[in-house]
Amino acid sequence: MGRKGEEQVAAKLAKAMAMICVRNSMLEDLHAGPAPVTKTGDYSDVFVVDANGNRIPWRDVSRFDDDEMRDLMRQVVNRLYTFQICFAEPQFQALINKWLGVASRWDEPMLDERIAGRPS
């Protein structure tokens, strides 16, 4: 397989992994709920007032706490592991094909130069 073919396979695999291992995870729970309204478009007009009365700009607010981050990362690691272990199983291939139908409408992935170890 040539470089172009490898890139096409990697793109499909990345989308399937993102959908199955990240998108359909507890990240959905963290994403649920109403989103704040912004009239400026950049959220500079949105603030959160905490229980101590601190007024925190929306862009500075942590959207989830350390426990939620830990739980999310555990779930993503477990799902990535499961994806790799079960990849060749026919029923798992059916699951991948199901979600690729949705993920195929996503933008094509791009190489992240930083994690590829290439200078920017």
The first five atom37 places (N, CA, C, CB, O) and aatype in JSON, in Angstrom:
{
  "aatype": [12, 7, 1, 11, 7, 6, 6, 5, 19, 0, 0, 11, 10, 0, 11, 0, 12, 0, 12, 9, 4, 19, 1, 2, 15, 12, 10, 6, 3, 10, 8, 0, 7, 14, 0, 14, 19, 16, 11, 16, 7, 3, 18, 15, 3, 19, 13, 19, 19, 3, 0, 2, 7, 2, 1, 9, 14, 17, 1, 3, 19, 15, 1, 13, 3, 3, 3, 6, 12, 1, 3, 10, 12, 1, 5, 19, 19, 2, 1, 10, 18, 16, 13, 5, 9, 4, 13, 0, 6, 14, 5, 13, 5, 0, 10, 9, 2, 11, 17, 10, 7, 19, 0, 15, 1, 17, 3, 6, 14, 12, 10, 3, 6, 1, 9, 0, 7, 1, 14, 15],
  "atom_mask": [
    [1, 1, 1, 1, 1],
    [1, 1, 1, 0, 1],
    [1, 1, 1, 1, 1],
    [1, 1, 1, 1, 1],
    [1, 1, 1, 0, 1],
    [1, 1, 1, 1, 1],
    [1, 1, 1, 1, 1],
    [1, 1, 1, 1, 1],
    [1, 1, 1, 1, 1],
    [1, 1, 1, 1, 1],
    [1, 1, 1, 1, 1],
    [1, 1, 1, 1, 1],
    [1, 1, 1, 1, 1],
    [1, 1, 1, 1, 1],
    [1, 1, 1, 1, 1],
    [1, 1, 1, 1, 1],
    [1, 1, 1, 1, 1],
    [1, 1, 1, 1, 1],
    [1, 1, 1, 1, 1],
    [1, 1, 1, 1, 1],
    [1, 1, 1, 1, 1],
    [1, 1, 1, 1, 1],
    [1, 1, 1, 1, 1],
    [1, 1, 1, 1, 1],
    [1, 1, 1, 1, 1],
    [1, 1, 1, 1, 1],
    [1, 1, 1, 1, 1],
    [1, 1, 1, 1, 1],
    [1, 1, 1, 1, 1],
    [1, 1, 1, 1, 1],
    [1, 1, 1, 1, 1],
    [1, 1, 1, 1, 1],
    [1, 1, 1, 0, 1],
    [1, 1, 1, 1, 1],
    [1, 1, 1, 1, 1],
    [1, 1, 1, 1, 1],
    [1, 1, 1, 1, 1],
    [1, 1, 1, 1, 1],
    [1, 1, 1, 1, 1],
    [1, 1, 1, 1, 1],
    [1, 1, 1, 0, 1],
    [1, 1, 1, 1, 1],
    [1, 1, 1, 1, 1],
    [1, 1, 1, 1, 1],
    [1, 1, 1, 1, 1],
    [1, 1, 1, 1, 1],
    [1, 1, 1, 1, 1],
    [1, 1, 1, 1, 1],
    [1, 1, 1, 1, 1],
    [1, 1, 1, 1, 1],
    [1, 1, 1, 1, 1],
    [1, 1, 1, 1, 1],
    [1, 1, 1, 0, 1],
    [1, 1, 1, 1, 1],
    [1, 1, 1, 1, 1],
    [1, 1, 1, 1, 1],
    [1, 1, 1, 1, 1],
    [1, 1, 1, 1, 1],
    [1, 1, 1, 1, 1],
    [1, 1, 1, 1, 1],
    [1, 1, 1, 1, 1],
    [1, 1, 1, 1, 1],
    [1, 1, 1, 1, 1],
    [1, 1, 1, 1, 1],
    [1, 1, 1, 1, 1],
    [1, 1, 1, 1, 1],
    [1, 1, 1, 1, 1],
    [1, 1, 1, 1, 1],
    [1, 1, 1, 1, 1],
    [1, 1, 1, 1, 1],
    [1, 1, 1, 1, 1],
    [1, 1, 1, 1, 1],
    [1, 1, 1, 1, 1],
    [1, 1, 1, 1, 1],
    [1, 1, 1, 1, 1],
    [1, 1, 1, 1, 1],
    [1, 1, 1, 1, 1],
    [1, 1, 1, 1, 1],
    [1, 1, 1, 1, 1],
    [1, 1, 1, 1, 1],
    [1, 1, 1, 1, 1],
    [1, 1, 1, 1, 1],
    [1, 1, 1, 1, 1],
    [1, 1, 1, 1, 1],
    [1, 1, 1, 1, 1],
    [1, 1, 1, 1, 1],
    [1, 1, 1, 1, 1],
    [1, 1, 1, 1, 1],
    [1, 1, 1, 1, 1],
    [1, 1, 1, 1, 1],
    [1, 1, 1, 1, 1],
    [1, 1, 1, 1, 1],
    [1, 1, 1, 1, 1],
    [1, 1, 1, 1, 1],
    [1, 1, 1, 1, 1],
    [1, 1, 1, 1, 1],
    [1, 1, 1, 1, 1],
    [1, 1, 1, 1, 1],
    [1, 1, 1, 1, 1],
    [1, 1, 1, 1, 1],
    [1, 1, 1, 0, 1],
    [1, 1, 1, 1, 1],
    [1, 1, 1, 1, 1],
    [1, 1, 1, 1, 1],
    [1, 1, 1, 1, 1],
    [1, 1, 1, 1, 1],
    [1, 1, 1, 1, 1],
    [1, 1, 1, 1, 1],
    [1, 1, 1, 1, 1],
    [1, 1, 1, 1, 1],
    [1, 1, 1, 1, 1],
    [1, 1, 1, 1, 1],
    [1, 1, 1, 1, 1],
    [1, 1, 1, 1, 1],
    [1, 1, 1, 1, 1],
    [1, 1, 1, 1, 1],
    [1, 1, 1, 0, 1],
    [1, 1, 1, 1, 1],
    [1, 1, 1, 1, 1],
    [1, 1, 1, 1, 1]
  ],
  "atom_positions": [
    [[0.85, -1.17, 0.0], [0.0, 0.0, 0.0], [0.9, 1.23, 0.0], [-0.97, 0.0, 1.22], [1.88, 1.3, 0.74]],
    [[0.56, 2.19, -0.82], [1.32, 3.44, -0.89], [0.97, 4.39, 0.22], [0.0, 0.0, 0.0], [0.06, 4.15, 1.01]],
    [[1.71, 5.48, 0.28], [1.52, 6.49, 1.33], [0.09, 7.03, 1.35], [2.52, 7.65, 1.14], [-0.49, 7.2, 2.42]],
    [[-0.48, 7.31, 0.18], [-1.84, 7.84, 0.1], [-2.85, 6.85, 0.69], [-2.21, 8.18, -1.36], [-3.76, 7.24, 1.43]],
    [[-2.69, 5.58, 0.36], [-3.56, 4.55, 0.91], [-3.43, 4.43, 2.41], [0.0, 0.0, 0.0], [-4.43, 4.29, 3.12]],
    [[-2.2, 4.5, 2.91], [-1.97, 4.46, 4.35], [-2.64, 5.63, 5.04], [-0.46, 4.46, 4.66], [-3.23, 5.47, 6.11]],
    [[-2.56, 6.81, 4.44], [-3.19, 8.0, 5.02], [-4.71, 7.86, 5.04], [-2.79, 9.25, 4.23], [-5.35, 8.3, 5.99]],
    [[-5.29, 7.25, 4.01], [-6.74, 7.06, 3.98], [-7.19, 6.08, 5.06], [-7.19, 6.55, 2.6], [-8.19, 6.31, 5.73]],
    [[-6.44, 5.0, 5.23], [-6.76, 4.02, 6.28], [-6.59, 4.67, 7.65], [-5.84, 2.76, 6.17], [-7.44, 4.5, 8.53]],
    [[-5.5, 5.43, 7.85], [-5.26, 6.1, 9.13], [-6.38, 7.1, 9.43], [-3.89, 6.82, 9.13], [-6.79, 7.24, 10.58]],
    [[-6.86, 7.81, 8.41], [-7.94, 8.79, 8.61], [-9.21, 8.09, 9.07], [-8.2, 9.58, 7.32], [-9.88, 8.55, 10.0]],
    [[-9.56, 6.99, 8.43], [-10.77, 6.24, 8.83], [-10.62, 5.69, 10.24], [-11.05, 5.1, 7.85], [-11.54, 5.76, 11.05]],
    [[-9.45, 5.14, 10.52], [-9.2, 4.58, 11.84], [-9.25, 5.66, 12.92], [-7.83, 3.87, 11.87], [-9.82, 5.44, 13.99]],
    [[-8.67, 6.83, 12.64], [-8.69, 7.93, 13.61], [-10.12, 8.37, 13.89], [-7.87, 9.12, 13.09], [-10.48, 8.62, 15.04]],
    [[-10.94, 8.47, 12.84], [-12.33, 8.88, 13.04], [-13.1, 7.84, 13.84], [-13.02, 9.11, 11.69], [-13.88, 8.19, 14.73]],
    [[-12.89, 6.57, 13.53], [-13.58, 5.51, 14.26], [-13.16, 5.51, 15.73], [-13.28, 4.13, 13.63], [-14.01, 5.39, 16.62]],
    [[-11.86, 5.66, 15.99], [-11.38, 5.69, 17.37], [-11.92, 6.91, 18.12], [-9.84, 5.68, 17.4], [-12.32, 6.81, 19.28]],
    [[-11.93, 8.05, 17.46], [-12.45, 9.26, 18.1], [-13.92, 9.09, 18.45], [-12.24, 10.48, 17.19], [-14.35, 9.47, 19.54]],
    [[-14.7, 8.54, 17.53], [-16.14, 8.37, 17.76], [-16.4, 7.35, 18.86], [-16.83, 7.93, 16.46], [-17.15, 7.62, 19.8]],
    [[-15.79, 6.19, 18.75], [-16.09, 5.09, 19.67], [-15.42, 5.29, 21.03], [-15.64, 3.77, 19.07], [-16.01, 4.98, 22.07]],
    [[-14.2, 5.79, 21.03], [-13.42, 5.84, 22.27], [-13.49, 7.17, 23.01], [-12.0, 5.52, 21.98], [-13.26, 7.22, 24.22]],
    [[-13.8, 8.25, 22.3], [-13.79, 9.56, 22.94], [-15.18, 10.19, 22.91], [-12.77, 10.49, 22.25], [-15.74, 10.54, 23.95]],
    [[-15.74, 10.34, 21.71], [-17.02, 11.04, 21.58], [-18.12, 10.35, 22.39], [-17.43, 11.13, 20.11], [-18.83, 11.02, 23.14]],
    [[-18.26, 9.07, 22.25], [-19.32, 8.34, 22.95], [-18.82, 7.86, 24.31], [-19.81, 7.15, 22.11], [-18.94, 6.68, 24.65]],
    [[-18.28, 8.76, 25.08], [-17.76, 8.45, 26.41], [-18.44, 9.36, 27.42], [-16.2, 8.6, 26.47], [-19.43, 10.02, 27.1]],
    [[-17.91, 9.41, 28.62], [-18.48, 10.32, 29.62], [-18.29, 11.78, 29.22], [-17.84, 10.07, 30.99], [-18.85, 12.68, 29.85]],
    [[-17.52, 12.02, 28.17], [-17.4, 13.37, 27.64], [-18.77, 13.9, 27.25], [-16.44, 13.4, 26.43], [-19.04, 15.09, 27.38]],
    [[-19.64, 13.02, 26.77], [-21.01, 13.42, 26.43], [-21.74, 13.95, 27.66], [-21.8, 12.22, 25.83], [-22.48, 14.93, 27.57]],
    [[-21.53, 13.32, 28.81], [-22.17, 13.79, 30.05], [-21.63, 15.16, 30.45], [-21.94, 12.78, 31.2], [-22.38, 16.03, 30.91]],
    [[-20.31, 15.35, 30.27], [-19.7, 16.63, 30.63], [-20.14, 17.73, 29.67], [-18.17, 16.51, 30.62], [-20.15, 18.91, 30.03]],
    [[-20.51, 17.35, 28.47], [-20.94, 18.3, 27.44], [-22.43, 18.62, 27.56], [-20.64, 17.73, 26.05], [-22.89, 19.63, 27.02]],
    [[-23.18, 17.78, 28.25], [-24.63, 17.93, 28.35], [-25.01, 19.18, 29.14], [-25.24, 16.69, 29.0], [-24.24, 19.69, 29.95]],
    [[-26.19, 19.65, 28.9], [-26.71, 20.8, 29.63], [-26.72, 22.05, 28.78], [0.0, 0.0, 0.0], [-26.21, 22.06, 27.66]],
    [[-27.32, 23.08, 29.32], [-27.43, 24.31, 28.53], [-26.08, 25.02, 28.39], [-28.43, 25.26, 29.19], [-25.26, 25.03, 29.3]],
    [[-25.87, 25.59, 27.23], [-24.67, 26.38, 26.98], [-25.0, 27.84, 27.24], [-24.14, 26.17, 25.51], [-26.13, 28.27, 26.98]],
    [[-24.05, 28.61, 27.74], [-24.33, 30.02, 27.99], [-24.53, 30.79, 26.69], [-23.19, 30.65, 28.81], [-24.0, 30.43, 25.64]],
    [[-25.3, 31.85, 26.77], [-25.55, 32.73, 25.62], [-24.49, 33.82, 25.64], [-26.99, 33.33, 25.66], [-24.19, 34.39, 26.68]],
    [[-23.94, 34.12, 24.48], [-23.0, 35.22, 24.34], [-23.48, 36.14, 23.24], [-21.57, 34.69, 24.04], [-23.85, 35.69, 22.15]],
    [[-23.47, 37.42, 23.5], [-23.85, 38.39, 22.48], [-22.64, 38.91, 21.72], [-24.6, 39.55, 23.11], [-22.78, 39.44, 20.62]],
    [[-21.44, 38.76, 22.32], [-20.23, 39.22, 21.65], [-19.68, 38.17, 20.7], [-19.18, 39.61, 22.68], [-18.91, 38.48, 19.78]],
    [[-20.07, 36.91, 20.91], [-19.58, 35.82, 20.09], [-18.3, 35.18, 20.6], [0.0, 0.0, 0.0], [-17.95, 34.09, 20.17]],
    [[-17.61, 35.85, 21.51], [-16.36, 35.31, 22.04], [-16.44, 34.98, 23.53], [-15.23, 36.3, 21.8], [-15.42, 34.65, 24.15]],
    [[-17.63, 35.06, 24.11], [-17.89, 34.76, 25.52], [-17.25, 35.73, 26.5], [-17.42, 33.38, 25.82], [-17.23, 35.46, 27.7]],
    [[-16.74, 36.84, 26.01], [-16.17, 37.83, 26.93], [-17.25, 38.49, 27.77], [-15.39, 38.9, 26.15], [-16.94, 39.17, 28.76]],
    [[-18.5, 38.31, 27.4], [-19.63, 38.89, 28.15], [-20.3, 37.88, 29.07], [-20.65, 39.45, 27.18], [-21.37, 38.16, 29.61]],
    [[-19.69, 36.71, 29.26], [-20.27, 35.65, 30.09], [-19.39, 35.42, 31.31], [-20.44, 34.33, 29.28], [-18.17, 35.32, 31.19]],
    [[-20.02, 35.34, 32.47], [-19.31, 35.12, 33.72], [-20.03, 34.06, 34.54], [-19.19, 36.43, 34.52], [-21.23, 33.87, 34.4]],
    [[-19.27, 33.39, 35.39], [-19.83, 32.44, 36.35], [-19.6, 33.02, 37.72], [-19.18, 31.0, 36.2], [-18.51, 33.5, 38.03]],
    [[-20.63, 32.98, 38.55], [-20.5, 33.43, 39.93], [-20.52, 32.18, 40.8], [-21.65, 34.44, 40.34], [-21.5, 31.43, 40.8]],
    [[-19.42, 31.95, 41.55], [-19.34, 30.75, 42.38], [-19.98, 30.97, 43.74], [-17.89, 30.31, 42.55], [-20.51, 32.05, 44.02]],
    [[-19.94, 29.95, 44.58], [-20.59, 29.99, 45.9], [-19.97, 31.03, 46.83], [-20.53, 28.63, 46.55], [-20.62, 31.45, 47.79]],
    [[-18.74, 31.45, 46.56], [-18.09, 32.49, 47.36], [-18.32, 33.88, 46.8], [-16.61, 32.23, 47.46], [-17.81, 34.86, 47.33]],
    [[-19.1, 33.97, 45.72], [-19.38, 35.26, 45.11], [-18.33, 35.72, 44.12], [0.0, 0.0, 0.0], [-18.4, 36.85, 43.63]],
    [[-17.36, 34.87, 43.82], [-16.34, 35.23, 42.82], [-16.96, 35.24, 41.43], [-15.14, 34.24, 42.88], [-17.67, 34.31, 41.04]],
    [[-16.68, 36.3, 40.69], [-17.17, 36.44, 39.32], [-16.03, 36.04, 38.38], [-17.67, 37.92, 39.02], [-15.02, 36.75, 38.27]],
    [[-16.19, 34.89, 37.7], [-15.11, 34.31, 36.89], [-15.48, 34.4, 35.42], [-14.83, 32.83, 37.31], [-16.56, 33.95, 35.02]],
    [[-14.61, 34.98, 34.59], [-14.89, 35.02, 33.15], [-15.04, 33.6, 32.6], [-13.77, 35.78, 32.39], [-14.29, 32.7, 32.98]],
    [[-16.0, 33.41, 31.7], [-16.3, 32.1, 31.14], [-15.05, 31.42, 30.58], [-17.35, 32.23, 30.06], [-14.86, 30.22, 30.78]],
    [[-14.22, 32.16, 29.88], [-13.03, 31.56, 29.26], [-12.01, 31.08, 30.29], [-12.37, 32.55, 28.33], [-11.12, 30.3, 29.96]],
    [[-12.12, 31.54, 31.55], [-11.2, 31.13, 32.61], [-11.76, 30.02, 33.5], [-10.85, 32.32, 33.46], [-11.04, 29.48, 34.34]],
    [[-13.02, 29.68, 33.33], [-13.67, 28.69, 34.19], [-13.27, 27.28, 33.76], [-15.21, 28.85, 34.14], [-13.31, 26.95, 32.58]],
    [[-12.9, 26.47, 34.73], [-12.67, 25.05, 34.46], [-14.03, 24.42, 34.23], [-11.89, 24.34, 35.64], [-14.94, 24.58, 35.05]],
    [[-14.18, 23.72, 33.12], [-15.49, 23.15, 32.78], [-15.78, 21.86, 33.53], [-15.58, 22.9, 31.29], [-16.93, 21.47, 33.69]],
    [[-14.7, 21.18, 34.01], [-14.91, 20.02, 34.86], [-13.72, 19.86, 35.79], [-15.11, 18.75, 34.02], [-12.62, 20.35, 35.52]],
    [[-13.96, 19.17, 36.9], [-12.95, 19.11, 37.97], [-11.95, 17.97, 37.74], [-13.63, 18.94, 39.32], [-12.06, 17.2, 36.78]],
    [[-10.97, 17.88, 38.64], [-9.9, 16.89, 38.51], [-10.42, 15.46, 38.53], [-8.88, 17.08, 39.63], [-9.94, 14.61, 37.79]],
    [[-11.42, 15.18, 39.38], [-11.98, 13.82, 39.43], [-12.64, 13.46, 38.11], [-13.01, 13.71, 40.58], [-12.48, 12.34, 37.62]],
    [[-13.38, 14.4, 37.53], [-14.02, 14.13, 36.24], [-12.97, 13.94, 35.14], [-14.97, 15.3, 35.86], [-13.13, 13.08, 34.27]],
    [[-11.9, 14.72, 35.17], [-10.83, 14.58, 34.19], [-10.17, 13.22, 34.32], [-9.8, 15.7, 34.35], [-9.9, 12.55, 33.32]],
    [[-9.89, 12.81, 35.55], [-9.29, 11.49, 35.8], [-10.2, 10.38, 35.29], [-9.01, 11.3, 37.31], [-9.75, 9.46, 34.61]],
    [[-11.5, 10.47, 35.61], [-12.45, 9.45, 35.17], [-12.56, 9.42, 33.65], [-13.83, 9.71, 35.8], [-12.64, 8.34, 33.05]],
    [[-12.57, 10.59, 33.02], [-12.64, 10.65, 31.57], [-11.41, 9.99, 30.94], [-12.75, 12.11, 31.1], [-11.54, 9.19, 30.01]],
    [[-10.23, 10.31, 31.45], [-9.01, 9.75, 30.88], [-8.95, 8.23, 31.08], [-7.77, 10.41, 31.5], [-8.5, 7.51, 30.19]],
    [[-9.4, 7.75, 32.23], [-9.45, 6.3, 32.45], [-10.38, 5.65, 31.43], [-9.93, 5.98, 33.89], [-10.04, 4.63, 30.83]],
    [[-11.53, 6.24, 31.24], [-12.49, 5.66, 30.3], [-11.94, 5.68, 28.87], [-13.82, 6.42, 30.36], [-12.08, 4.7, 28.14]],
    [[-11.31, 6.77, 28.47], [-10.74, 6.86, 27.11], [-9.62, 5.83, 26.94], [-10.21, 8.3, 26.83], [-9.56, 5.16, 25.91]],
    [[-8.74, 5.71, 27.92], [-7.66, 4.72, 27.83], [-8.24, 3.31, 27.74], [-6.71, 4.83, 29.06], [-7.79, 2.52, 26.92]],
    [[-9.22, 3.0, 28.57], [-9.84, 1.68, 28.52], [-10.5, 1.43, 27.16], [-10.88, 1.54, 29.63], [-10.42, 0.32, 26.63]],
    [[-11.13, 2.44, 26.61], [-11.78, 2.27, 25.3], [-10.76, 2.14, 24.18], [-12.7, 3.45, 25.03], [-10.97, 1.36, 23.25]],
    [[-9.68, 2.89, 24.23], [-8.62, 2.75, 23.22], [-8.0, 1.36, 23.3], [-7.54, 3.83, 23.41], [-7.74, 0.74, 22.27]],
    [[-7.78, 0.89, 24.5], [-7.25, -0.46, 24.71], [-8.21, -1.5, 24.12], [-7.01, -0.73, 26.22], [-7.8, -2.39, 23.38]],
    [[-9.49, -1.37, 24.47], [-10.5, -2.3, 23.97], [-10.58, -2.26, 22.45], [-11.87, -1.97, 24.57], [-10.68, -3.31, 21.81]],
    [[-10.51, -1.07, 21.88], [-10.55, -0.91, 20.43], [-9.41, -1.72, 19.79], [-10.44, 0.59, 20.03], [-9.62, -2.44, 18.82]],
    [[-8.22, -1.59, 20.34], [-7.07, -2.28, 19.77], [-7.15, -3.8, 19.97], [-5.78, -1.74, 20.38], [-6.79, -4.57, 19.08]],
    [[-7.61, -4.23, 21.13], [-7.71, -5.66, 21.42], [-8.8, -6.33, 20.58], [-7.98, -5.88, 22.9], [-8.61, -7.45, 20.11]],
    [[-9.92, -5.66, 20.38], [-11.08, -6.24, 19.7], [-11.17, -5.91, 18.22], [-12.33, -5.79, 20.38], [-12.1, -6.34, 17.54]],
    [[-10.22, -5.15, 17.71], [-10.29, -4.62, 16.36], [-10.61, -5.68, 15.3], [-8.99, -3.96, 16.01], [-11.41, -5.42, 14.4]],
    [[-10.02, -6.86, 15.39], [-10.19, -7.88, 14.35], [-11.46, -8.71, 14.5], [-9.01, -8.78, 14.35], [-11.77, -9.51, 13.61]],
    [[-12.18, -8.55, 15.6], [-13.38, -9.37, 15.82], [-14.53, -8.87, 14.95], [-13.79, -9.33, 17.31], [-14.76, -7.67, 14.87]],
    [[-15.24, -9.79, 14.29], [-16.32, -9.4, 13.36], [-17.39, -8.49, 13.98], [-16.98, -10.63, 12.82], [-17.83, -7.54, 13.34]],
    [[-17.81, -8.77, 15.2], [-18.86, -7.93, 15.79], [-18.33, -6.53, 16.09], [-19.4, -8.58, 17.08], [-19.08, -5.56, 16.03]],
    [[-17.04, -6.43, 16.41], [-16.45, -5.11, 16.65], [-16.29, -4.37, 15.33], [-15.1, -5.24, 17.37], [-16.48, -3.15, 15.28]],
    [[-15.94, -5.09, 14.27], [-15.87, -4.47, 12.95], [-17.23, -3.9, 12.55], [-15.38, -5.49, 11.9], [-17.3, -2.84, 11.93]],
    [[-18.3, -4.6, 12.9], [-19.65, -4.11, 12.61], [-19.92, -2.8, 13.37], [-20.72, -5.17, 12.99], [-20.52, -1.88, 12.82]],
    [[-19.46, -2.73, 14.61], [-19.61, -1.51, 15.4], [-18.82, -0.36, 14.76], [-19.14, -1.74, 16.85], [-19.32, 0.76, 14.65]],
    [[-17.6, -0.65, 14.34], [-16.78, 0.37, 13.69], [-17.48, 0.88, 12.44], [-15.38, -0.2, 13.35], [-17.58, 2.09, 12.22]],
    [[-17.96, -0.04, 11.61], [-18.63, 0.36, 10.37], [-19.87, 1.19, 10.64], [-19.01, -0.87, 9.56], [-20.17, 2.14, 9.91]],
    [[-20.6, 0.85, 11.7], [-21.8, 1.62, 12.07], [-21.41, 3.07, 12.37], [-22.5, 0.99, 13.3], [-22.02, 4.0, 11.83]],
    [[-20.4, 3.27, 13.21], [-20.03, 4.62, 13.62], [-19.26, 5.37, 12.54], [-19.19, 4.56, 14.87], [-19.27, 6.6, 12.52]],
    [[-18.61, 4.65, 11.63], [-17.93, 5.34, 10.54], [-18.92, 6.05, 9.62], [-17.09, 4.35, 9.73], [-18.58, 7.04, 8.98]],
    [[-20.15, 5.53, 9.56], [-21.18, 6.22, 8.78], [-21.41, 7.63, 9.28], [0.0, 0.0, 0.0], [-21.61, 8.54, 8.48]],
    [[-21.39, 7.81, 10.57], [-21.55, 9.14, 11.18], [-20.26, 9.93, 11.07], [-21.98, 9.01, 12.67], [-20.27, 11.09, 10.65]],
    [[-19.15, 9.31, 11.45], [-17.86, 10.01, 11.49], [-17.34, 10.37, 10.1], [-16.84, 9.16, 12.21], [-16.49, 11.25, 9.96]],
    [[-17.84, 9.7, 9.07], [-17.36, 10.0, 7.72], [-17.72, 11.42, 7.29], [-17.94, 9.0, 6.72], [-17.12, 11.96, 6.36]],
    [[-18.69, 12.02, 7.96], [-19.09, 13.41, 7.65], [-18.21, 14.44, 8.35], [-20.55, 13.64, 8.04], [-18.33, 15.64, 8.09]],
    [[-17.33, 13.99, 9.21], [-16.41, 14.9, 9.89], [-15.34, 15.39, 8.93], [-15.76, 14.2, 11.11], [-15.13, 14.81, 7.87]],
    [[-14.67, 16.46, 9.32], [-13.53, 16.96, 8.54], [-12.45, 15.88, 8.48], [-12.96, 18.27, 9.16], [-12.34, 15.04, 9.37]],
    [[-11.67, 15.93, 7.41], [-10.55, 15.0, 7.3], [-9.49, 15.38, 8.35], [-9.94, 15.02, 5.86], [-9.24, 16.56, 8.58]],
    [[-8.86, 14.38, 8.97], [-7.85, 14.69, 9.97], [-6.59, 15.28, 9.34], [-7.49, 13.43, 10.76], [-6.3, 15.09, 8.16]],
    [[-5.87, 15.99, 10.18], [-4.59, 16.58, 9.76], [-3.52, 16.09, 10.72], [-4.66, 18.15, 9.74], [-3.79, 15.82, 11.9]],
    [[-2.31, 15.96, 10.23], [-1.2, 15.54, 11.06], [-0.88, 16.62, 12.09], [0.04, 15.23, 10.19], [-0.7, 17.78, 11.74]],
    [[-0.82, 16.23, 13.35], [-0.43, 17.14, 14.42], [1.09, 17.12, 14.5], [-1.1, 16.75, 15.8], [1.68, 16.18, 15.04]],
    [[1.7, 18.15, 13.98], [3.16, 18.21, 13.87], [3.86, 18.12, 15.22], [3.57, 19.48, 13.17], [4.95, 17.56, 15.33]],
    [[3.22, 18.68, 16.26], [3.85, 18.68, 17.59], [4.0, 17.27, 18.15], [3.05, 19.53, 18.55], [5.07, 16.91, 18.63]],
    [[2.92, 16.47, 18.09], [3.06, 15.14, 18.66], [3.78, 14.2, 17.7], [1.69, 14.57, 19.01], [4.24, 13.13, 18.11]],
    [[3.88, 14.58, 16.42], [4.65, 13.79, 15.46], [6.15, 14.02, 15.66], [4.23, 14.15, 14.02], [6.97, 13.34, 15.05]],
    [[6.5, 15.0, 16.51], [7.91, 15.28, 16.8], [8.58, 16.09, 15.71], [0.0, 0.0, 0.0], [9.81, 16.05, 15.57]],
    [[7.79, 16.81, 14.96], [8.34, 17.62, 13.88], [8.34, 19.08, 14.3], [7.55, 17.43, 12.58], [7.39, 19.54, 14.93]],
    [[9.4, 19.81, 13.95], [9.44, 21.24, 14.3], [8.36, 22.0, 13.55], [10.83, 21.83, 14.0], [8.07, 21.69, 12.39]],
    [[7.77, 22.99, 14.21], [6.72, 23.76, 13.56], [7.26, 25.0, 12.88], [5.67, 24.15, 14.55], [6.49, 25.75, 12.29]]
  ]
}
